């Protein structure tokens, strides 16, 4: 360690929760996993919602067991948020958008992007609801929902762009 056994900028008596043997709050693991590209809508659009649910569940299981990403204690929450909410909301919105958009190949990426855009804040809203039901910390419900949905709407824009571009590429090369 630099600085004679000290971490730079910290006193020798300052220890993180993990260093003191205290578990990190569950919300941090789940939020970290949620604030990345979910891919649920994209997977559902490419392979169908049932296969996408299974695929994301396996990915989350491997991440938890092999890479400690999210941890095993957050696995149920992560599967609920990403493999269920992310996939099925994305698929449902995609199907509804396809029903109202013109029936041509160019509307598929647009519908996919809309499904992806909606799936991310939907998962964030479900997380906020789960967090409130858990009652681990006194938090204002309105503030929590506003913060989670607001930030994840921005993340959803990125998700929509990625999903729309990937689906557009797939539609462009399929027979």
C-alpha positions as a LaTeX table, in Angstrom:
\begin{tabular}{lrrr}
\hline
Residue & $x$ (\AA) & $y$ (\AA) & $z$ (\AA) \\
\hline
Unk1 & 0.00 & 0.00 & 0.00 \\
Unk2 & 1.28 & 3.51 & $-0.69$ \\
Unk3 & 2.01 & 6.01 & 2.09 \\
Unk4 & 3.45 & 3.58 & 4.63 \\
Unk5 & 0.49 & 1.21 & 4.82 \\
Unk6 & $-2.12$ & 3.92 & 4.39 \\
Unk7 & $-4.39$ & 4.53 & 1.49 \\
Unk8 & $-3.67$ & 8.00 & 0.17 \\
Unk9 & $-6.09$ & 10.59 & 1.52 \\
Unk10 & $-7.40$ & 8.40 & 4.38 \\
Unk11 & $-6.32$ & 8.21 & 7.97 \\
Unk12 & $-4.90$ & 4.91 & 9.22 \\
Unk13 & $-8.03$ & 4.51 & 11.38 \\
Unk14 & $-10.54$ & 4.92 & 8.52 \\
Unk15 & $-11.88$ & 1.63 & 7.21 \\
Unk16 & $-14.59$ & 0.86 & 4.69 \\
Unk17 & $-17.64$ & $-1.22$ & 5.61 \\
Unk18 & $-16.07$ & $-4.26$ & 3.95 \\
Unk19 & $-12.82$ & $-3.76$ & 5.89 \\
Unk20 & $-14.77$ & $-3.61$ & 9.17 \\
Unk21 & $-16.54$ & $-6.85$ & 8.29 \\
Unk22 & $-19.88$ & $-5.16$ & 7.70 \\
Unk23 & $-21.89$ & $-6.12$ & 4.64 \\
Unk24 & $-22.48$ & $-3.47$ & 2.00 \\
Unk25 & $-26.09$ & $-2.39$ & 1.70 \\
Unk26 & $-28.07$ & $-4.49$ & $-0.79$ \\
Unk27 & $-29.30$ & $-1.40$ & $-2.60$ \\
Unk28 & $-25.79$ & $-0.54$ & $-3.81$ \\
Unk29 & $-25.30$ & $-3.92$ & $-5.46$ \\
Unk30 & $-28.68$ & $-3.84$ & $-7.15$ \\
Unk31 & $-28.42$ & $-0.23$ & $-8.26$ \\
Unk32 & $-24.97$ & $-0.85$ & $-9.74$ \\
Unk33 & $-26.29$ & $-3.77$ & $-11.74$ \\
Unk34 & $-29.35$ & $-1.84$ & $-12.86$ \\
Unk35 & $-27.39$ & 1.18 & $-14.02$ \\
Unk36 & $-25.78$ & $-0.64$ & $-16.90$ \\
Unk37 & $-27.05$ & $-1.70$ & $-20.29$ \\
Unk38 & $-29.90$ & $-4.09$ & $-19.47$ \\
Unk39 & $-30.30$ & $-5.61$ & $-22.91$ \\
Unk40 & $-33.62$ & $-7.19$ & $-21.95$ \\
Unk41 & $-35.65$ & $-5.50$ & $-24.66$ \\
Unk42 & $-32.94$ & $-6.17$ & $-27.24$ \\
Unk43 & $-32.74$ & $-9.85$ & $-26.29$ \\
Unk44 & $-36.54$ & $-10.20$ & $-26.33$ \\
Unk45 & $-36.79$ & $-8.62$ & $-29.77$ \\
Unk46 & $-34.02$ & $-10.78$ & $-31.22$ \\
Unk47 & $-34.87$ & $-14.18$ & $-29.69$ \\
Unk48 & $-38.31$ & $-13.79$ & $-28.11$ \\
Unk49 & $-39.24$ & $-13.01$ & $-24.51$ \\
Unk50 & $-39.08$ & $-16.55$ & $-23.11$ \\
Unk51 & $-35.59$ & $-17.24$ & $-24.42$ \\
Unk52 & $-34.49$ & $-13.74$ & $-23.45$ \\
Unk53 & $-35.71$ & $-14.26$ & $-19.87$ \\
Unk54 & $-33.76$ & $-17.50$ & $-19.65$ \\
Unk55 & $-30.64$ & $-15.99$ & $-21.26$ \\
Unk56 & $-30.56$ & $-12.96$ & $-18.97$ \\
Unk57 & $-31.15$ & $-15.17$ & $-15.93$ \\
Unk58 & $-28.16$ & $-17.31$ & $-16.89$ \\
Unk59 & $-26.01$ & $-14.22$ & $-17.52$ \\
Unk60 & $-26.95$ & $-12.77$ & $-14.13$ \\
Unk61 & $-26.25$ & $-16.11$ & $-12.44$ \\
Unk62 & $-22.80$ & $-16.34$ & $-14.05$ \\
Unk63 & $-22.06$ & $-12.71$ & $-13.13$ \\
Unk64 & $-23.05$ & $-13.35$ & $-9.51$ \\
Unk65 & $-21.17$ & $-16.63$ & $-9.10$ \\
Unk66 & $-18.07$ & $-16.12$ & $-11.22$ \\
Unk67 & $-17.49$ & $-12.37$ & $-11.08$ \\
Unk68 & $-19.27$ & $-11.38$ & $-7.84$ \\
Unk69 & $-21.08$ & $-8.74$ & $-9.90$ \\
Unk70 & $-24.16$ & $-7.89$ & $-7.88$ \\
Unk71 & $-23.52$ & $-10.79$ & $-5.56$ \\
Unk72 & $-25.60$ & $-13.86$ & $-4.88$ \\
Unk73 & $-27.74$ & $-11.96$ & $-2.36$ \\
Unk74 & $-28.90$ & $-9.57$ & $-5.08$ \\
Unk75 & $-29.56$ & $-12.30$ & $-7.64$ \\
Unk76 & $-33.31$ & $-12.51$ & $-7.08$ \\
Unk77 & $-33.73$ & $-8.77$ & $-7.32$ \\
Unk78 & $-31.53$ & $-8.54$ & $-10.40$ \\
Unk79 & $-33.43$ & $-11.35$ & $-12.14$ \\
Unk80 & $-36.72$ & $-9.68$ & $-11.28$ \\
Unk81 & $-35.60$ & $-6.28$ & $-12.54$ \\
Unk82 & $-33.62$ & $-7.23$ & $-15.63$ \\
Unk83 & $-34.73$ & $-10.69$ & $-16.77$ \\
Unk84 & $-38.42$ & $-10.21$ & $-15.99$ \\
Unk85 & $-39.30$ & $-6.51$ & $-15.95$ \\
Unk86 & $-36.69$ & $-5.44$ & $-18.53$ \\
Unk87 & $-37.53$ & $-8.25$ & $-20.94$ \\
Unk88 & $-41.31$ & $-8.30$ & $-20.64$ \\
Unk89 & $-41.91$ & $-4.55$ & $-20.50$ \\
Unk90 & $-39.54$ & $-4.10$ & $-23.44$ \\
Unk91 & $-41.29$ & $-6.87$ & $-25.38$ \\
Unk92 & $-44.78$ & $-5.56$ & $-24.56$ \\
Unk93 & $-43.99$ & $-1.99$ & $-25.56$ \\
Unk94 & $-42.25$ & $-3.26$ & $-28.72$ \\
Unk95 & $-45.36$ & $-5.29$ & $-29.65$ \\
Unk96 & $-47.67$ & $-2.33$ & $-29.00$ \\
Unk97 & $-45.44$ & 0.01 & $-31.01$ \\
Unk98 & $-45.39$ & $-2.48$ & $-33.89$ \\
Unk99 & $-49.20$ & $-2.54$ & $-33.83$ \\
Unk100 & $-49.49$ & 1.23 & $-34.26$ \\
Unk101 & $-46.52$ & 1.86 & $-36.57$ \\
Unk102 & $-46.69$ & 1.21 & $-40.32$ \\
Unk103 & $-46.05$ & $-2.41$ & $-41.35$ \\
Unk104 & $-42.63$ & $-2.04$ & $-42.95$ \\
Unk105 & $-39.09$ & $-3.03$ & $-42.05$ \\
Unk106 & $-38.06$ & 0.48 & $-41.08$ \\
Unk107 & $-40.55$ & 0.59 & $-38.23$ \\
Unk108 & $-39.04$ & $-2.43$ & $-36.46$ \\
Unk109 & $-35.94$ & $-0.57$ & $-35.14$ \\
Unk110 & $-38.13$ & 2.34 & $-34.05$ \\
Unk111 & $-40.46$ & 0.02 & $-32.14$ \\
Unk112 & $-37.43$ & $-1.74$ & $-30.65$ \\
Unk113 & $-35.95$ & 1.57 & $-29.50$ \\
Unk114 & $-39.25$ & 2.59 & $-27.89$ \\
Unk115 & $-39.45$ & $-0.75$ & $-26.08$ \\
Unk116 & $-35.89$ & $-0.37$ & $-24.81$ \\
Unk117 & $-36.48$ & 3.24 & $-23.77$ \\
Unk118 & $-39.49$ & 2.31 & $-21.63$ \\
Unk119 & $-38.00$ & $-0.88$ & $-20.15$ \\
Unk120 & $-35.20$ & 0.87 & $-18.25$ \\
Unk121 & $-37.27$ & 3.37 & $-16.21$ \\
Unk122 & $-39.89$ & 0.63 & $-15.70$ \\
Unk123 & $-37.26$ & $-1.56$ & $-14.06$ \\
Unk124 & $-36.10$ & 1.44 & $-12.01$ \\
Unk125 & $-39.67$ & 2.08 & $-10.85$ \\
Unk126 & $-40.05$ & $-1.56$ & $-9.78$ \\
Unk127 & $-36.73$ & $-1.29$ & $-7.92$ \\
Unk128 & $-37.96$ & 1.83 & $-6.12$ \\
Unk129 & $-41.15$ & $-0.02$ & $-5.15$ \\
Unk130 & $-39.15$ & $-2.99$ & $-3.86$ \\
Unk131 & $-36.86$ & $-0.68$ & $-1.93$ \\
Unk132 & $-39.81$ & 1.03 & $-0.28$ \\
Unk133 & $-41.47$ & $-2.28$ & 0.58 \\
Unk134 & $-38.17$ & $-3.51$ & 2.07 \\
Unk135 & $-38.23$ & $-0.60$ & 4.51 \\
Unk136 & $-34.47$ & $-0.68$ & 5.12 \\
Unk137 & $-34.15$ & 3.10 & 5.19 \\
Unk138 & $-36.61$ & 5.95 & 5.69 \\
Unk139 & $-36.83$ & 7.47 & 2.22 \\
Unk140 & $-39.38$ & 9.80 & 0.69 \\
Unk141 & $-41.27$ & 7.73 & $-1.88$ \\
Unk142 & $-41.84$ & 10.62 & $-4.26$ \\
Unk143 & $-38.18$ & 11.62 & $-4.20$ \\
Unk144 & $-37.03$ & 8.05 & $-4.67$ \\
Unk145 & $-39.31$ & 7.44 & $-7.65$ \\
Unk146 & $-38.40$ & 10.80 & $-9.20$ \\
Unk147 & $-34.68$ & 10.18 & $-8.85$ \\
Unk148 & $-34.76$ & 6.58 & $-10.07$ \\
Unk149 & $-37.06$ & 7.19 & $-13.01$ \\
Unk150 & $-35.40$ & 10.48 & $-13.96$ \\
Unk151 & $-31.87$ & 9.08 & $-14.10$ \\
Unk152 & $-32.96$ & 5.83 & $-15.70$ \\
Unk153 & $-34.89$ & 7.68 & $-18.36$ \\
Unk154 & $-31.53$ & 9.12 & $-19.42$ \\
Unk155 & $-29.98$ & 5.65 & $-19.31$ \\
Unk156 & $-33.00$ & 4.42 & $-21.30$ \\
Unk157 & $-32.14$ & 6.87 & $-24.08$ \\
Unk158 & $-28.76$ & 5.19 & $-24.43$ \\
Unk159 & $-30.42$ & 1.79 & $-24.29$ \\
Unk160 & $-32.85$ & 2.89 & $-27.03$ \\
Unk161 & $-30.04$ & 4.09 & $-29.28$ \\
Unk162 & $-28.06$ & 0.86 & $-28.86$ \\
Unk163 & $-31.13$ & $-1.33$ & $-29.34$ \\
Unk164 & $-32.38$ & 0.62 & $-32.35$ \\
Unk165 & $-28.98$ & 0.45 & $-34.06$ \\
Unk166 & $-28.53$ & $-3.27$ & $-33.40$ \\
Unk167 & $-32.04$ & $-4.15$ & $-34.55$ \\
Unk168 & $-31.60$ & $-1.95$ & $-37.61$ \\
Unk169 & $-28.39$ & $-3.82$ & $-38.50$ \\
Unk170 & $-30.09$ & $-7.19$ & $-38.02$ \\
Unk171 & $-33.12$ & $-6.16$ & $-40.10$ \\
Unk172 & $-30.76$ & $-4.86$ & $-42.78$ \\
Unk173 & $-28.91$ & $-8.18$ & $-43.21$ \\
Unk174 & $-31.61$ & $-10.76$ & $-42.62$ \\
Unk175 & $-32.87$ & $-12.70$ & $-45.64$ \\
\hline
\end{tabular}
